[in-house]
Amino acid sequence: MLLRLGFGTYVSALVAAPVLAILYEAFAGGLPACIAAITDPVAKDALLLSLGLSAVAAVINGVMGTAIAWGLVRWALPGRKLLSALVDLPLAIPTLVAGILLVALYGPQTGLGRVLGGWHMDIAFATPGIVLALLFVTLPFVVRVVEPVLAELDPAEEEAATTMGASRWLTFRSVLLPPIVPAIAAGTVQVFARSVAEFGSIAAVSGNIPHHTLTAPVYILGEVEGGSPGSAAAVSAVLLVLTLILQPVSRGLVQAAGSRRV
């Protein structure tokens, strides 16, 4: 009993208390003030940019993460261990460093950046740089969720479909894809949730231009530094509610993927 009480107190102090504090601050001026803060043109554009680019990153990493997981499990790739280690690298380095790495590669002061700029294909300090940053920091999510599901698929079902004359595409669509769909969906939701909250890499690579490259997390910091904690809390509350919705969805999909493996 005391142990459960201790765990509950610790989690409440660490997680629940800050969440309640944000919600209190967001609605301290009343619902109209909260809505006004969220619908402020700069705040609204920052939220829409975060949501839109996070969706783009989720779709791309959903596809590419599944392909990478497939390659790691099904193909005897040369340097497979190195590739697997590289997939986990974004989890090991600070996200701010990731943003600096992208600026060092694509920034306007670099040769590649100047070439791309001459073709009107700016990466750093533009929306493509934000997408690349999100793809970088969320790369492991889909790969590491899909990989164990692929590894535990029964090859007998695939062999039976092939024996019965099914094409490779039909075998993939009918036999291999259904068991991994929950895992792909779970990883994609995790990518989206993580991308919406990403700050460090975006702060370095985006340029933080209002209405163009300013995302919601960076906007929140700007409001705090500018002495507007209420506005910062209101936008934070939107991200918080979105996270609270996505968390059980992702957990349910992970559990569905796990049940397919049993």
Phi and psi in degrees as GROMACS dihedral restraints (atoms count N, CA, C in turn):
[ dihedral_restraints ]
;  ai    aj    ak    al  type     phi  dphi    fc
    3     4     5     6     1   -65.6    20    10
    4     5     6     7     1   -35.9    20    10
    6     7     8     9     1   -65.2    20    10
    7     8     9    10     1   -44.3    20    10
    9    10    11    12     1   -62.8    20    10
   10    11    12    13     1   -40.2    20    10
   12    13    14    15     1   -63.6    20    10
   13    14    15    16     1   -39.9    20    10
   15    16    17    18     1   -64.7    20    10
   16    17    18    19     1   -43.4    20    10
   18    19    20    21     1   -62.9    20    10
   19    20    21    22     1   -44.0    20    10
   21    22    23    24     1   -62.5    20    10
   22    23    24    25     1   -41.4    20    10
   24    25    26    27     1   -64.5    20    10
   25    26    27    28     1   -42.0    20    10
   27    28    29    30     1   -63.3    20    10
   28    29    30    31     1   -48.4    20    10
   30    31    32    33     1   -64.8    20    10
   31    32    33    34     1   -39.2    20    10
   33    34    35    36     1   -63.2    20    10
   34    35    36    37     1   -43.9    20    10
   36    37    38    39     1   -68.8    20    10
   37    38    39    40     1   -35.8    20    10
   39    40    41    42     1   -81.8    20    10
   40    41    42    43     1   -35.6    20    10
   42    43    44    45     1  -117.1    20    10
   43    44    45    46     1   -55.4    20    10
   45    46    47    48     1   -64.3    20    10
   46    47    48    49     1   -42.3    20    10
   48    49    50    51     1   -61.5    20    10
   49    50    51    52     1   -48.2    20    10
   51    52    53    54     1   -62.0    20    10
   52    53    54    55     1   -36.9    20    10
   54    55    56    57     1   -62.7    20    10
   55    56    57    58     1   -45.5    20    10
   57    58    59    60     1   -65.0    20    10
   58    59    60    61     1   -35.8    20    10
   60    61    62    63     1   -64.4    20    10
   61    62    63    64     1   -41.1    20    10
   63    64    65    66     1   -63.4    20    10
   64    65    66    67     1   -46.0    20    10
   66    67    68    69     1   -63.9    20    10
   67    68    69    70     1   -39.5    20    10
   69    70    71    72     1   -63.2    20    10
   70    71    72    73     1   -45.3    20    10
   72    73    74    75     1   -64.8    20    10
   73    74    75    76     1   -37.7    20    10
   75    76    77    78     1   -64.1    20    10
   76    77    78    79     1   -37.4    20    10
   78    79    80    81     1  -105.4    20    10
   79    80    81    82     1    12.4    20    10
   81    82    83    84     1   -61.6    20    10
   82    83    84    85     1   -34.2    20    10
   84    85    86    87     1   -90.7    20    10
   85    86    87    88     1     7.1    20    10
   87    88    89    90     1    96.3    20    10
   88    89    90    91     1   163.0    20    10
   90    91    92    93     1   -61.3    20    10
   91    92    93    94     1   -41.7    20    10
   93    94    95    96     1   -59.6    20    10
   94    95    96    97     1   -40.2    20    10
   96    97    98    99     1   -66.0    20    10
   97    98    99   100     1   -38.5    20    10
   99   100   101   102     1   -64.2    20    10
  100   101   102   103     1   -45.0    20    10
  102   103   104   105     1   -64.3    20    10
  103   104   105   106     1   -39.8    20    10
  105   106   107   108     1   -63.1    20    10
  106   107   108   109     1   -38.3    20    10
  108   109   110   111     1   -66.8    20    10
  109   110   111   112     1   -38.8    20    10
  111   112   113   114     1   -73.0    20    10
  112   113   114   115     1   -35.9    20    10
  114   115   116   117     1   -90.1    20    10
  115   116   117   118     1     2.7    20    10
  117   118   119   120     1   -54.4    20    10
  118   119   120   121     1   136.2    20    10
  120   121   122   123     1   -52.6    20    10
  121   122   123   124     1   -42.4    20    10
  123   124   125   126     1   -68.2    20    10
  124   125   126   127     1   -43.8    20    10
  126   127   128   129     1   -64.4    20    10
  127   128   129   130     1   -43.2    20    10
  129   130   131   132     1   -62.8    20    10
  130   131   132   133     1   -44.9    20    10
  132   133   134   135     1   -65.7    20    10
  133   134   135   136     1   -36.2    20    10
  135   136   137   138     1   -64.7    20    10
  136   137   138   139     1   -42.5    20    10
  138   139   140   141     1   -64.8    20    10
  139   140   141   142     1   -46.4    20    10
  141   142   143   144     1   -63.2    20    10
  142   143   144   145     1   -38.3    20    10
  144   145   146   147     1   -64.6    20    10
  145   146   147   148     1   -44.8    20    10
  147   148   149   150     1   -61.0    20    10
  148   149   150   151     1   -46.0    20    10
  150   151   152   153     1   -66.5    20    10
  151   152   153   154     1   -44.0    20    10
  153   154   155   156     1   -65.3    20    10
  154   155   156   157     1   -49.1    20    10
  156   157   158   159     1   -70.7    20    10
  157   158   159   160     1   -30.6    20    10
  159   160   161   162     1   -65.2    20    10
  160   161   162   163     1   -38.7    20    10
  162   163   164   165     1   -64.1    20    10
  163   164   165   166     1   -41.5    20    10
  165   166   167   168     1   -61.1    20    10
  166   167   168   169     1   -46.5    20    10
  168   169   170   171     1   -63.1    20    10
  169   170   171   172     1   -38.3    20    10
  171   172   173   174     1   -64.3    20    10
  172   173   174   175     1   -42.9    20    10
  174   175   176   177     1   -65.6    20    10
  175   176   177   178     1   -46.8    20    10
  177   178   179   180     1   -63.7    20    10
  178   179   180   181     1   -48.5    20    10
  180   181   182   183     1   -72.0    20    10
  181   182   183   184     1   -23.7    20    10
  183   184   185   186     1   -62.5    20    10
  184   185   186   187     1   -42.8    20    10
  186   187   188   189     1   -75.2    20    10
  187   188   189   190     1   -52.0    20    10
  189   190   191   192     1   -70.2    20    10
  190   191   192   193     1   -35.5    20    10
  192   193   194   195     1   -63.8    20    10
  193   194   195   196     1   -39.5    20    10
  195   196   197   198     1   -65.0    20    10
  196   197   198   199     1   -42.0    20    10
  198   199   200   201     1   -64.1    20    10
  199   200   201   202     1   -41.1    20    10
  201   202   203   204     1   -66.1    20    10
  202   203   204   205     1   -42.6    20    10
  204   205   206   207     1   -60.5    20    10
  205   206   207   208     1   -42.3    20    10
  207   208   209   210     1   -59.6    20    10
  208   209   210   211     1   -46.4    20    10
  210   211   212   213     1   -63.0    20    10
  211   212   213   214     1   -40.5    20    10
  213   214   215   216     1   -66.6    20    10
  214   215   216   217     1   -33.9    20    10
  216   217   218   219     1   -89.3    20    10
  217   218   219   220     1   -42.8    20    10
  219   220   221   222     1   -96.6    20    10
  220   221   222   223     1   -21.9    20    10
  222   223   224   225     1  -113.2    20    10
  223   224   225   226     1   142.7    20    10
  225   226   227   228     1   -85.4    20    10
  226   227   228   229     1    71.2    20    10
  228   229   230   231     1   -73.0    20    10
  229   230   231   232     1   138.5    20    10
  231   232   233   234     1   -66.6    20    10
  232   233   234   235     1   135.9    20    10
  234   235   236   237     1    71.0    20    10
  235   236   237   238     1    30.3    20    10
  237   238   239   240     1   -62.1    20    10
  238   239   240   241     1   -38.8    20    10
  240   241   242   243     1   -64.4    20    10
  241   242   243   244     1   -39.1    20    10
  243   244   245   246     1   -65.8    20    10
  244   245   246   247     1   -42.7    20    10
  246   247   248   249     1   -61.8    20    10
  247   248   249   250     1   -41.8    20    10
  249   250   251   252     1   -63.0    20    10
  250   251   252   253     1   -39.3    20    10
  252   253   254   255     1   -66.2    20    10
  253   254   255   256     1   -37.7    20    10
  255   256   257   258     1   -66.2    20    10
  256   257   258   259     1   -33.1    20    10
  258   259   260   261     1   -61.3    20    10
  259   260   261   262     1   -37.1    20    10
  261   262   263   264     1   -84.2    20    10
  262   263   264   265     1    -9.6    20    10
  264   265   266   267     1   -56.7    20    10
  265   266   267   268     1   -41.7    20    10
  267   268   269   270     1   -58.4    20    10
  268   269   270   271     1   -23.9    20    10
  270   271   272   273     1   -77.8    20    10
  271   272   273   274     1   -17.7    20    10
  273   274   275   276     1   -97.4    20    10
  274   275   276   277     1   -17.4    20    10
  276   277   278   279     1  -111.3    20    10
  277   278   279   280     1   148.9    20    10
  279   280   281   282     1   -60.2    20    10
  280   281   282   283     1   142.2    20    10
  282   283   284   285     1   -64.8    20    10
  283   284   285   286     1   -29.4    20    10
  285   286   287   288     1   -61.6    20    10
  286   287   288   289     1   -39.1    20    10
  288   289   290   291     1   -63.0    20    10
  289   290   291   292     1   -38.8    20    10
  291   292   293   294     1   -58.8    20    10
  292   293   294   295     1   -43.7    20    10
  294   295   296   297     1   -63.5    20    10
  295   296   297   298     1   -40.5    20    10
  297   298   299   300     1   -65.8    20    10
  298   299   300   301     1   -37.9    20    10
  300   301   302   303     1   -60.0    20    10
  301   302   303   304     1   -42.1    20    10
  303   304   305   306     1   -67.5    20    10
  304   305   306   307     1   -38.0    20    10
  306   307   308   309     1   -66.1    20    10
  307   308   309   310     1   -39.3    20    10
  309   310   311   312     1   -64.4    20    10
  310   311   312   313     1   -26.3    20    10
  312   313   314   315     1   -91.0    20    10
  313   314   315   316     1   -43.3    20    10
  315   316   317   318     1  -111.7    20    10
  316   317   318   319     1    -0.1    20    10
  318   319   320   321     1   -61.3    20    10
  319   320   321   322     1   156.6    20    10
  321   322   323   324     1   -64.4    20    10
  322   323   324   325     1   -15.1    20    10
  324   325   326   327     1   -84.7    20    10
  325   326   327   328     1    -7.2    20    10
  327   328   329   330     1   -96.5    20    10
  328   329   330   331     1   160.7    20    10
  330   331   332   333     1   -61.7    20    10
  331   332   333   334     1   -45.8    20    10
  333   334   335   336     1   -63.7    20    10
  334   335   336   337     1   -39.7    20    10
  336   337   338   339     1   -63.7    20    10
  337   338   339   340     1   -39.7    20    10
  339   340   341   342     1   -67.0    20    10
  340   341   342   343     1   -39.4    20    10
  342   343   344   345     1   -64.0    20    10
  343   344   345   346     1   -47.7    20    10
  345   346   347   348     1   -63.8    20    10
  346   347   348   349     1   -38.6    20    10
  348   349   350   351     1   -62.7    20    10
  349   350   351   352     1   -37.0    20    10
  351   352   353   354     1   -64.9    20    10
  352   353   354   355     1   -25.1    20    10
  354   355   356   357     1   -94.9    20    10
  355   356   357   358     1    10.9    20    10
  357   358   359   360     1    58.0    20    10
  358   359   360   361     1    40.6    20    10
  360   361   362   363     1  -124.8    20    10
  361   362   363   364     1    56.3    20    10
  363   364   365   366     1   -62.8    20    10
  364   365   366   367     1   137.0    20    10
  366   367   368   369     1  -106.2    20    10
  367   368   369   370     1   -63.9    20    10
  369   370   371   372     1   -67.2    20    10
  370   371   372   373     1   142.8    20    10
  372   373   374   375     1    62.3    20    10
  373   374   375   376     1    31.7    20    10
  375   376   377   378     1  -149.4    20    10
  376   377   378   379     1   170.0    20    10
  378   379   380   381     1   -61.3    20    10
  379   380   381   382     1   -33.9    20    10
  381   382   383   384     1   -59.4    20    10
  382   383   384   385     1   -34.0    20    10
  384   385   386   387     1   -65.5    20    10
  385   386   387   388     1   -36.3    20    10
  387   388   389   390     1   -65.5    20    10
  388   389   390   391     1   -44.0    20    10
  390   391   392   393     1   -62.2    20    10
  391   392   393   394     1   -44.0    20    10
  393   394   395   396     1   -61.0    20    10
  394   395   396   397     1   -41.3    20    10
  396   397   398   399     1   -62.2    20    10
  397   398   399   400     1   -43.4    20    10
  399   400   401   402     1   -65.4    20    10
  400   401   402   403     1   -40.9    20    10
  402   403   404   405     1   -62.3    20    10
  403   404   405   406     1   -39.2    20    10
  405   406   407   408     1   -65.1    20    10
  406   407   408   409     1   -51.5    20    10
  408   409   410   411     1   -73.9    20    10
  409   410   411   412     1   -19.0    20    10
  411   412   413   414     1  -108.2    20    10
  412   413   414   415     1     6.8    20    10
  414   415   416   417     1   -53.1    20    10
  415   416   417   418     1   -43.3    20    10
  417   418   419   420     1   -69.9    20    10
  418   419   420   421     1   -19.5    20    10
  420   421   422   423     1   -62.5    20    10
  421   422   423   424     1   -52.4    20    10
  423   424   425   426     1   -70.7    20    10
  424   425   426   427     1   -42.1    20    10
  426   427   428   429     1   -57.5    20    10
  427   428   429   430     1   -48.4    20    10
  429   430   431   432     1   -77.0    20    10
  430   431   432   433     1   -16.4    20    10
  432   433   434   435     1   -86.4    20    10
  433   434   435   436     1   -38.7    20    10
  435   436   437   438     1   -79.5    20    10
  436   437   438   439     1   -34.8    20    10
  438   439   440   441     1   -54.7    20    10
  439   440   441   442     1   -50.9    20    10
  441   442   443   444     1   -66.6    20    10
  442   443   444   445     1   -29.6    20    10
  444   445   446   447     1   -67.4    20    10
  445   446   447   448     1   -44.0    20    10
  447   448   449   450     1   -62.0    20    10
  448   449   450   451     1   -40.4    20    10
  450   451   452   453     1   -65.1    20    10
  451   452   453   454     1   -26.1    20    10
  453   454   455   456     1  -102.4    20    10
  454   455   456   457     1     6.3    20    10
  456   457   458   459     1   -66.0    20    10
  457   458   459   460     1   140.9    20    10
  459   460   461   462     1   -76.3    20    10
  460   461   462   463     1   114.7    20    10
  462   463   464   465     1   -66.8    20    10
  463   464   465   466     1   -16.2    20    10
  465   466   467   468     1   -63.3    20    10
  466   467   468   469     1   -37.0    20    10
  468   469   470   471     1   -65.8    20    10
  469   470   471   472     1   -41.0    20    10
  471   472   473   474     1   -66.2    20    10
  472   473   474   475     1   -41.5    20    10
  474   475   476   477     1   -65.7    20    10
  475   476   477   478     1   -37.7    20    10
  477   478   479   480     1   -64.5    20    10
  478   479   480   481     1   -42.2    20    10
  480   481   482   483     1   -63.3    20    10
  481   482   483   484     1   -41.4    20    10
  483   484   485   486     1   -65.1    20    10
  484   485   486   487     1   -40.9    20    10
  486   487   488   489     1   -62.4    20    10
  487   488   489   490     1   -34.6    20    10
  489   490   491   492     1   -80.7    20    10
  490   491   492   493     1     3.4    20    10
  492   493   494   495     1    95.5    20    10
  493   494   495   496     1     8.1    20    10
  495   496   497   498     1   -69.9    20    10
  496   497   498   499     1   140.5    20    10
  498   499   500   501     1   -70.4    20    10
  499   500   501   502     1   166.7    20    10
  501   502   503   504     1   -62.4    20    10
  502   503   504   505     1   -39.4    20    10
  504   505   506   507     1   -67.1    20    10
  505   506   507   508     1   -42.0    20    10
  507   508   509   510     1   -66.1    20    10
  508   509   510   511     1   -38.8    20    10
  510   511   512   513     1   -62.6    20    10
  511   512   513   514     1   -44.0    20    10
  513   514   515   516     1   -64.0    20    10
  514   515   516   517     1   -45.8    20    10
  516   517   518   519     1   -69.3    20    10
  517   518   519   520     1   -37.1    20    10
  519   520   521   522     1   -96.3    20    10
  520   521   522   523     1   -28.8    20    10
  522   523   524   525     1  -109.6    20    10
  523   524   525   526     1   -46.3    20    10
  525   526   527   528     1   -87.8    20    10
  526   527   528   529     1   -38.4    20    10
  528   529   530   531     1   -69.7    20    10
  529   530   531   532     1   -46.8    20    10
  531   532   533   534     1   -53.2    20    10
  532   533   534   535     1   -42.1    20    10
  534   535   536   537     1   -68.3    20    10
  535   536   537   538     1   -23.9    20    10
  537   538   539   540     1   -99.0    20    10
  538   539   540   541     1    -6.6    20    10
  540   541   542   543     1   -57.4    20    10
  541   542   543   544     1   -46.5    20    10
  543   544   545   546     1   -59.6    20    10
  544   545   546   547     1   -37.5    20    10
  546   547   548   549     1   -67.3    20    10
  547   548   549   550     1   -41.9    20    10
  549   550   551   552     1   -61.9    20    10
  550   551   552   553     1   -44.4    20    10
  552   553   554   555     1   -64.0    20    10
  553   554   555   556     1   -41.4    20    10
  555   556   557   558     1   -62.6    20    10
  556   557   558   559     1   -45.8    20    10
  558   559   560   561     1   -64.1    20    10
  559   560   561   562     1   -38.3    20    10
  561   562   563   564     1   -65.9    20    10
  562   563   564   565     1   -41.4    20    10
  564   565   566   567     1   -63.8    20    10
  565   566   567   568     1   -40.1    20    10
  567   568   569   570     1   -64.2    20    10
  568   569   570   571     1   -39.8    20    10
  570   571   572   573     1   -60.6    20    10
  571   572   573   574     1   -45.9    20    10
  573   574   575   576     1   -62.3    20    10
  574   575   576   577     1   -47.3    20    10
  576   577   578   579     1   -62.8    20    10
  577   578   579   580     1   -42.1    20    10
  579   580   581   582     1   -67.5    20    10
  580   581   582   583     1   -37.4    20    10
  582   583   584   585     1   -67.5    20    10
  583   584   585   586     1   -40.1    20    10
  585   586   587   588     1   -59.6    20    10
  586   587   588   589     1   -34.7    20    10
  588   589   590   591     1   -92.6    20    10
  589   590   591   592     1    -2.0    20    10
  591   592   593   594     1   -66.6    20    10
  592   593   594   595     1   135.3    20    10
  594   595   596   597     1  -125.1    20    10
  595   596   597   598     1   -56.2    20    10
  597   598   599   600     1   -56.6    20    10
  598   599   600   601     1   -54.5    20    10
  600   601   602   603     1   -66.3    20    10
  601   602   603   604     1   -37.3    20    10
  603   604   605   606     1   -68.5    20    10
  604   605   606   607     1   -39.4    20    10
  606   607   608   609     1   -59.1    20    10
  607   608   609   610     1   -30.6    20    10
  609   610   611   612     1   -84.7    20    10
  610   611   612   613     1   -34.2    20    10
  612   613   614   615     1  -105.0    20    10
  613   614   615   616     1   -14.4    20    10
  615   616   617   618     1   -87.6    20    10
  616   617   618   619     1   -27.8    20    10
  618   619   620   621     1    87.5    20    10
  619   620   621   622     1   -17.8    20    10
  621   622   623   624     1    54.3    20    10
  622   623   624   625     1    49.0    20    10
  624   625   626   627     1   -91.6    20    10
  625   626   627   628     1   119.3    20    10
  627   628   629   630     1   -54.9    20    10
  628   629   630   631     1   140.7    20    10
  630   631   632   633     1    71.7    20    10
  631   632   633   634     1    -4.1    20    10
  633   634   635   636     1  -127.7    20    10
  634   635   636   637     1   -59.1    20    10
  636   637   638   639     1  -128.7    20    10
  637   638   639   640     1    15.4    20    10
  639   640   641   642     1   -90.4    20    10
  640   641   642   643     1   116.3    20    10
  642   643   644   645     1   -94.0    20    10
  643   644   645   646     1   167.8    20    10
  645   646   647   648     1   -61.0    20    10
  646   647   648   649     1   -47.4    20    10
  648   649   650   651     1   -60.3    20    10
  649   650   651   652     1   -39.6    20    10
  651   652   653   654     1   -70.2    20    10
  652   653   654   655     1   -36.8    20    10
  654   655   656   657     1   -60.5    20    10
  655   656   657   658     1   -41.0    20    10
  657   658   659   660     1   -59.9    20    10
  658   659   660   661     1   -46.3    20    10
  660   661   662   663     1   -61.3    20    10
  661   662   663   664     1   -40.8    20    10
  663   664   665   666     1   -62.1    20    10
  664   665   666   667     1   -38.8    20    10
  666   667   668   669     1   -68.0    20    10
  667   668   669   670     1   -38.8    20    10
  669   670   671   672     1   -63.4    20    10
  670   671   672   673     1   -46.9    20    10
  672   673   674   675     1   -67.3    20    10
  673   674   675   676     1   -26.8    20    10
  675   676   677   678     1   -87.1    20    10
  676   677   678   679     1     5.3    20    10
  678   679   680   681     1    79.5    20    10
  679   680   681   682     1    28.0    20    10
  681   682   683   684     1  -123.5    20    10
  682   683   684   685     1    67.5    20    10
  684   685   686   687     1   -64.1    20    10
  685   686   687   688     1   -28.8    20    10
  687   688   689   690     1   -63.9    20    10
  688   689   690   691     1   -45.0    20    10
  690   691   692   693     1   -64.3    20    10
  691   692   693   694     1   -41.6    20    10
  693   694   695   696     1   -61.8    20    10
  694   695   696   697     1   -41.8    20    10
  696   697   698   699     1   -67.3    20    10
  697   698   699   700     1   -37.2    20    10
  699   700   701   702     1   -63.7    20    10
  700   701   702   703     1   -46.2    20    10
  702   703   704   705     1   -68.2    20    10
  703   704   705   706     1   -37.0    20    10
  705   706   707   708     1   -61.4    20    10
  706   707   708   709     1   -37.0    20    10
  708   709   710   711     1   -64.0    20    10
  709   710   711   712     1   -36.4    20    10
  711   712   713   714     1   -62.4    20    10
  712   713   714   715     1   -47.5    20    10
  714   715   716   717     1   -64.6    20    10
  715   716   717   718     1   -36.3    20    10
  717   718   719   720     1   -64.9    20    10
  718   719   720   721     1   -45.8    20    10
  720   721   722   723     1   -62.2    20    10
  721   722   723   724     1   -41.4    20    10
  723   724   725   726     1   -61.1    20    10
  724   725   726   727     1   -41.7    20    10
  726   727   728   729     1   -64.3    20    10
  727   728   729   730     1   -42.2    20    10
  729   730   731   732     1   -64.3    20    10
  730   731   732   733     1   -27.5    20    10
  732   733   734   735     1   -78.1    20    10
  733   734   735   736     1   -42.9    20    10
  735   736   737   738     1   -74.3    20    10
  736   737   738   739     1   -29.2    20    10
  738   739   740   741     1   -60.9    20    10
  739   740   741   742     1   -51.8    20    10
  741   742   743   744     1   -66.4    20    10
  742   743   744   745     1   -30.7    20    10
  744   745   746   747     1   -62.3    20    10
  745   746   747   748     1   -48.3    20    10
  747   748   749   750     1   -63.2    20    10
  748   749   750   751     1   -42.6    20    10
  750   751   752   753     1   -62.6    20    10
  751   752   753   754     1   -41.1    20    10
  753   754   755   756     1   -64.0    20    10
  754   755   756   757     1   -39.8    20    10
  756   757   758   759     1   -67.5    20    10
  757   758   759   760     1   -38.7    20    10
  759   760   761   762     1   -62.9    20    10
  760   761   762   763     1   -42.0    20    10
  762   763   764   765     1   -65.6    20    10
  763   764   765   766     1   -37.9    20    10
  765   766   767   768     1   -64.0    20    10
  766   767   768   769     1   -40.1    20    10
  768   769   770   771     1   -65.0    20    10
  769   770   771   772     1   -38.9    20    10
  771   772   773   774     1   -67.0    20    10
  772   773   774   775     1   -37.2    20    10
  774   775   776   777     1   -67.7    20    10
  775   776   777   778     1   -29.5    20    10
  777   778   779   780     1   -67.7    20    10
  778   779   780   781     1   -23.6    20    10
  780   781   782   783     1   -83.9    20    10
  781   782   783   784     1   -15.0    20    10
